[in-house]
Amino acid sequence: MADSRVRTIGEVINNLRGEFPEITVSKVRFLETKGMVRPRRSKSGYREFTSEDVSRIRYILQQQRDHFLPLKVIKSKLNAWERGEVPPDGPSGPPPDTYFATSPTEMSRVELSRAAGLSPADLELLIENHVIQPVTGPRDSEVFGSDDLAVAQAAARLLRNGLEARHLRTLRLGAERSSELLHQLTVPLLRHGNPDTRRRAAEVLADCAQATGELQQAILRSTLAGYLEE
């Protein structure tokens, strides 16, 4: 039989404090201002919480404690819950250790141009247009890593098909804008700085980065297919 009893905010706090010692009246009121929980009001104006309200608050606190999720993400899960959908419990993307893994490759300009099949002049133009950005190595030398090689190899293919280095700068800027957007998503996690939250941030970034790439590929493929049908 469903529990139809209503509870005061004090009763809610006492009910949840054993599991979540940090819960306070201010915390519950804050969740209400964010639309995360919507208790009804009595004729006297007091908040009245149902068992469903308590379940929502417990879910929110669990997601914050166990998964370090920001409220915006938790709210989207709650909305899915209300629509009868089953919200995902966590990222479904690649393991961050795999996604962010890079080889310790260090190459000079000559080595990079040879490995990527670029002429020294084309590599110079890519660097001038900030498509490839070397880091400073020993004795102020330029050093290029494995990601630079991947960029250079892709750039070589685009250059062979008629694009110019200045065009590829636009692609670089688009990727950087996507990176900044995803970074903002994980700022609350990265701000804590402890290993658990950083691991969670890495999981979110790997998942979102892969999903962003898939989204962009799907849009690009669909748009280009339309050109072929004209």
C-alpha positions in Angstrom: 0.0 0.0 0.0 1.4 3.4 -1.0 2.5 5.7 1.7 0.2 8.7 1.5 1.5 10.4 4.6 2.9 13.9 4.2 6.0 15.0 6.1 7.4 18.4 7.2 10.8 19.5 6.1 12.1 18.7 9.5 10.8 15.1 9.3 12.4 14.7 5.8 15.8 15.8 7.3 15.5 13.4 10.2 14.5 10.6 7.8 17.5 11.1 5.5 20.2 12.3 7.9 21.3 8.8 8.8 22.2 8.1 5.1 23.2 11.7 4.3 24.7 13.4 7.3 25.3 16.6 5.3 21.6 17.2 4.5 20.2 20.5 5.9 17.0 22.5 5.6 18.8 25.0 3.4 19.9 22.2 1.1 16.3 21.0 0.6 15.1 24.5 0.0 17.9 25.0 -2.5 16.7 21.9 -4.4 13.2 23.3 -4.4 14.4 26.6 -5.9 16.1 24.6 -8.7 12.9 22.7 -9.5 14.4 19.4 -8.4 11.7 18.7 -5.9 8.2 20.3 -5.7 6.5 19.9 -2.3 3.0 21.1 -2.0 2.0 23.7 0.5 -0.5 23.4 3.3 -3.2 26.0 3.9 -0.9 27.6 6.4 1.9 27.8 3.8 4.1 25.0 5.2 5.8 22.6 2.9 4.4 19.1 2.7 6.6 16.3 1.4 5.2 13.0 0.0 7.0 9.7 0.0 7.8 10.4 -3.7 9.4 13.8 -2.8 11.6 12.0 -0.2 12.6 9.4 -2.9 13.5 12.2 -5.3 15.7 13.9 -2.7 17.3 10.6 -1.8 18.0 10.0 -5.5 19.5 13.4 -6.0 21.8 13.1 -2.9 22.9 9.6 -4.0 23.8 10.8 -7.5 25.8 13.7 -6.0 27.6 11.5 -3.5 28.2 8.4 -5.6 28.6 9.8 -9.1 29.6 13.5 -8.4 27.0 14.6 -11.0 26.0 18.3 -11.4 22.4 19.2 -10.6 21.7 19.9 -14.3 22.5 16.3 -15.3 20.6 14.9 -12.3 17.5 17.0 -13.3 17.6 15.6 -16.8 17.6 12.1 -15.3 14.7 13.0 -13.1 12.8 14.3 -16.1 13.4 11.0 -17.9 12.2 9.2 -14.8 9.0 11.2 -14.8 8.4 10.4 -18.5 8.6 6.7 -17.7 12.1 6.3 -19.2 14.9 4.6 -17.5 17.8 7.0 -17.2 21.3 5.6 -17.7 23.3 5.0 -14.6 26.6 6.2 -16.0 28.7 6.9 -19.0 28.6 4.3 -21.8 31.7 5.6 -23.7 35.2 4.3 -23.8 37.3 3.8 -20.6 39.1 7.1 -20.1 42.4 5.3 -19.6 42.0 4.0 -23.1 40.5 7.1 -24.7 43.1 9.5 -23.3 46.1 7.2 -23.7 48.9 8.5 -25.8 52.3 7.1 -26.8 55.4 8.8 -25.5 56.4 9.7 -29.1 58.5 12.8 -29.5 59.4 14.0 -33.0 61.1 16.9 -34.7 59.7 18.8 -37.6 61.6 16.6 -40.1 60.4 13.4 -38.4 56.8 14.6 -38.3 56.7 15.7 -41.9 58.2 12.4 -43.1 55.9 10.3 -40.9 52.7 12.2 -42.0 53.7 12.5 -45.7 53.8 16.3 -45.6 56.2 18.5 -47.3 58.2 20.8 -45.0 56.4 23.8 -46.5 52.9 22.3 -45.8 53.9 21.5 -42.2 55.1 25.1 -41.8 51.8 26.4 -43.0 49.9 24.1 -40.6 52.0 25.4 -37.7 51.6 29.0 -38.8 47.8 28.5 -38.9 47.8 26.8 -35.5 46.4 23.5 -36.9 49.4 21.8 -35.3 50.8 23.3 -32.1 54.3 22.0 -31.0 55.4 22.1 -27.4 58.8 23.2 -26.2 61.2 20.4 -25.5 64.8 20.2 -24.2 66.9 23.3 -25.0 63.9 25.1 -26.4 63.5 22.7 -29.2 60.1 22.0 -30.8 58.6 18.6 -29.9 55.6 16.9 -31.6 53.7 14.0 -30.0 51.4 11.2 -31.2 48.3 13.4 -31.3 50.2 15.8 -33.5 51.1 13.0 -35.9 47.4 12.0 -36.1 46.4 15.6 -36.9 49.2 15.9 -39.4 48.2 12.6 -41.2 44.6 13.8 -41.4 45.7 17.2 -42.6 47.8 15.6 -45.3 44.7 13.9 -46.7 42.7 17.1 -46.7 45.5 19.0 -48.4 45.8 16.4 -51.1 42.1 16.9 -51.8 42.5 20.6 -52.4 41.9 22.3 -49.0 44.5 24.7 -47.6 46.0 25.1 -44.2 43.9 28.2 -43.5 40.8 26.1 -44.1 41.9 23.5 -41.6 42.3 26.3 -39.0 38.5 26.5 -39.0 38.3 22.8 -38.2 40.8 23.2 -35.4 38.7 26.1 -33.9 35.6 24.0 -34.1 37.2 21.2 -32.1 38.5 23.7 -29.5 35.0 25.1 -29.1 33.7 21.6 -28.5 36.5 20.9 -26.0 35.6 24.1 -24.1 31.9 23.2 -24.0 32.7 19.7 -22.5 35.2 21.2 -20.1 32.6 23.5 -18.7 30.4 20.5 -18.1 33.0 19.0 -15.8 34.3 22.1 -14.0 32.3 21.3 -10.8 34.0 17.8 -10.7 37.5 19.1 -11.5 37.2 21.8 -8.9 37.3 19.2 -6.1 40.6 17.8 -7.2 40.4 14.5 -5.4 41.0 11.2 -7.3 37.4 10.0 -7.3 36.0 13.2 -8.8 38.8 13.5 -11.4 38.1 9.9 -12.4 34.4 10.7 -12.8 35.3 13.8 -14.8 37.5 11.7 -17.1 34.6 9.2 -17.6 32.2 12.0 -18.5 34.7 13.7 -20.9 35.6 10.4 -22.7 31.9 9.6 -23.1 30.9 13.0 -24.3 33.9 13.4 -26.6 33.0 10.1 -28.3 29.4 11.1 -28.5 30.3 14.6 -29.9 32.4 12.9 -32.6 29.6 10.6 -33.5 27.1 13.5 -33.6 29.3 15.5 -35.9 30.0 12.6 -38.2 26.3 11.9 -38.5 25.5 15.5 -39.3 28.4 15.8 -41.8 27.4 12.5 -43.5 23.8 13.5 -43.8 24.6 17.0 -45.2 27.1 15.7 -47.7 24.7 13.0 -48.9 22.3 15.8 -49.6 24.7 17.5 -51.9 25.1 14.2 -53.9 21.3 14.1 -54.4 21.0 17.6 -55.8 
